[in-house]
Amino acid sequence: MYLLILGGTADGRQLAETLHRQGLPIIYSVAGLVRVPTVKCGIVSGGFSQFGGLLEYVKQQNITAILDATHPYAEKMSAAAVAAAKVHCIPCWRFYREAWKKSPGDRWHLFSEWEGLIAAVQNKKRLFVTVGQVNATQLEELSYQRELVVLRTAVEPKIALASNVEWIKAIGPFTEREELALMQKYNIDALLSKNSGGDSTVAELDAARKLNCSVYMLERPVLEPAEIVFSDKKICEQFVLKHFCHTKM
């Protein structure tokens, strides 16, 4: 019997490390697009299509519980986890880190869809884009009649970049000092972000606040309901440990 942790986040890696040290049989899953973590438990990298899909993998590996610790915007993976758990009659829990909260001085504009966000920034000339991977259509919309688009991602874009798009490869955590320097260097007048939560990239919001820069933020998607949702890692760890202890009994 194994606990499958769907990760690719710092939270997922920390949960895998802690629970493995406690003696739990862990398999930690990452997409492997950025890097494969050096955790001591079992790791599956590259997704589940190589095994015939998540549903088949759960059966093959005798998975008895799933802990979804993916990014808050990993809508498809979260839905697949819930669906697989239901078919195999096993629990699917979720670690869902808390969203960022607006602070005094923030100039946030929130959008549930990309189209609304793009329409709202049509008069902005120099964008700092940290929403992750974008497709060709989205990048064309971003760069059209724009002075500059600074696109920061952890993985190199698979699409051609217009002459007014500068790509920066970087992985957090970032400091406020670094973010201030970057935004001032490029004279950014709008930050395009997602409400990822956590400490790794929150400095971009702190920098935008200090520079009185507008933030155009995609809100979190509504995920398929998991059996239990945790926002505190300690509580999550204690619950999982207790569950597996009782299961062994």
N, C-alpha and C positions, 0 to 999 in steps of 0.2 A: 504494500500500500504506500502511495506517495501523495504528497501535497504538491500540486503544480502551481507555481507562482508565475503569473504572467507579468513580466517586468519591462525593462528598458528605461527605467527611471531610477534615480538615486534612492527613492523610497523602497522600490522593489528590491534593489540590491541589498539594502540594509536589512530588510525583513528576511531575505533569503539567508544572509550571513548569520543573523541572530538566531533564527529558528534552527538552522543547521547546527550551530554550536550547542543548542539545547538537545540535540540528538534526533531531531525529526528527519524523516526521509524526504528530502526536498529535490524537486527538479525545477530549475529556474530557466524561464524562457525569455529570449531576447530576439529582436529582429536581426540584429547583427549588422545593421547598416552603418553604425558609427564605430562601435568597438565591442568586443566580447569581454565581459567583466571577468576579473580574476577572483571568482568565488569558489569555495572548495566543494560545494555541493554539485550534483549533476546539472549540466547545462545543455539546453537545446537551442541552437542558433539557426536563424534563417526561416523561421515560420514553420507551419505544420503541413503545408501542401506536399512536402517531401515524404510525409508519412500517410498521405491520403486524407489529410484534414485533421482538425482538432478533435472531432468526434471519434475518429478512428484511433488517434494517438492516445486519448484518454483510456480507451479500451485496451490497447496494446500494452500500455505501461502500468496498468492497474492503478490509475489515479483515483483516489477516494475523496478528494476535495480540491477545489480550485480557489486560489486567492488572486483576484484581479488587481494588480498594482500597476497597471499601465497608465499612460498619460491621460489626463481628464478629457482629452479630445480624441482618444483612440476608440471612437464610437463602434466601428466594425468589430474590433477585437473583443470589446466588452460584450457586445451582443452575441458573438460566437461562443464566448465563455458561458454565458447564461443558458444559451440553447443547448450546449453540450452537457452541462450539468443536469438540466431537466431530463434529457434523453437517458442519461445513465443513472438518474436518481441519486446524485451526489450533491453536496452543498456547494454553492458558489458565493463566496464572500468578496467584498471589494474594499480596498484601501483607497480612499478618495480624499486627497489632500484639500484643505480648505482654500477657497478662492481668495484672491486679494480683495481687500476692502478699500474703498475710496477714502483718501485723507484730505484734510483741508488744504486747499491750493491746487488740488488735482483738476485737470481739465479733461475729464474723460467723456467720450462719446461711445455708447454701447450699441452693438449691432448683432442681430441674430443670424444675418446672412451676409455673404461677401458682397453682393450687389449693392446693398445699402451702404456699406462701408466705402466702396469705391466711389459711389456718387457723392458721398460726403467730403471726400478729399480732392475733388476735382480742381479746386483752386489752390491746392498746396503744391509747392514746387520742388521741395527737397524732402524725400521720405526716408525714414529709417524703418525697415520692414523686418520684423522678428517673428512672423507667424508660422515659420517652418517652411516646408517645401510648398512651392506654388507651381501650377501647371502653366503651359504656354499661353493660354488665354488670359489667365490672371496676371501673368507678367506683362503681357501686352497692355492690359488695362492699367497696370501700375505705371508703366513707363511712358505711356502716350502723352505727348506734349508736356513732359516733365523735365526739369533741369537735371535732377539726379535722383536715383533710387539706390539706396544702400541696402543690399539684401544680405542678411546674416543667417546662415544655416550651418548645421553640423556636418551636412553631407553636400557634396558638390551638386549643383542643379544639373539635371539631365537634359536641359533645354538650352537653346541658344540665348545669349544675353545681348540685349540692345546696347548700343554704345554709351547710353546714359545710365546703365546699370553697373554698379560696382558690387561684386560679391566678396563677402568676408566669411571665411571659414573660422568658426569659433564654437567652443563648448563652455557653458558656464561651470562654476559660478563666476559672475562678474561683480566688480566693485563699483560703487557709485562714482569714484574718481575716474575709473576707466570709461564708464558710460558717459560721464560729463565731457571727457576729453574727446571721445569719438563724435558725440553729437555737436560739439562746438567746432571740431575740425571740419565737418561736412556742412555746417550751418543748417542743421535739420530743423524743419518747421512742422513736422508731424511724425509721430511714432505710431506704427501699425503693429498691434500686438494681440496676443491671446491671454485670457485670464488663467494662466497655467497654475498660479499659486506657488507656494514654496519660496525658498530663499535663493535659489540658484540664479534667477533672472530678474528678481524684483528690483534690482538696482537701476534698471532702465526706467522704471516708473519714478524712482526717487530723483534721477537726473532730469527727467522731463518736468517734474514738479519745480525743481530749482531753476530751470530754464524757462518756465512758464510756457512749455511746449504742449500742444494739444495731443492727446492720446486717443486713437481710434481703435477700439478693442472689440474683438469677436467674443461674444459670450459663449459659455460652455454649452455643449449639446446636451440634450436630455438622454440619459443612458437607460438601457434596459434595466429594470430593477434587479438588484442582487438580493440574496437572502438576508445578509446583514452588511451594512456599510460602516466603515470605521474612518475616522479622521485623525485619530491618535494612534501612533505606532505601538506604544506600550500596551494600550488596551487591546489592540489587534493581536499582538504577540501573545498576550496572556490568554485571550480567548482561543486562539488556534492551539496553543499548547494544552490547554484544558480539554479541548475537543479530542485531540489525538490521544491524550492520556485515558480518557473515558472510552474511546474506541478500542484501545488495546485491552482494557478490562473486559 
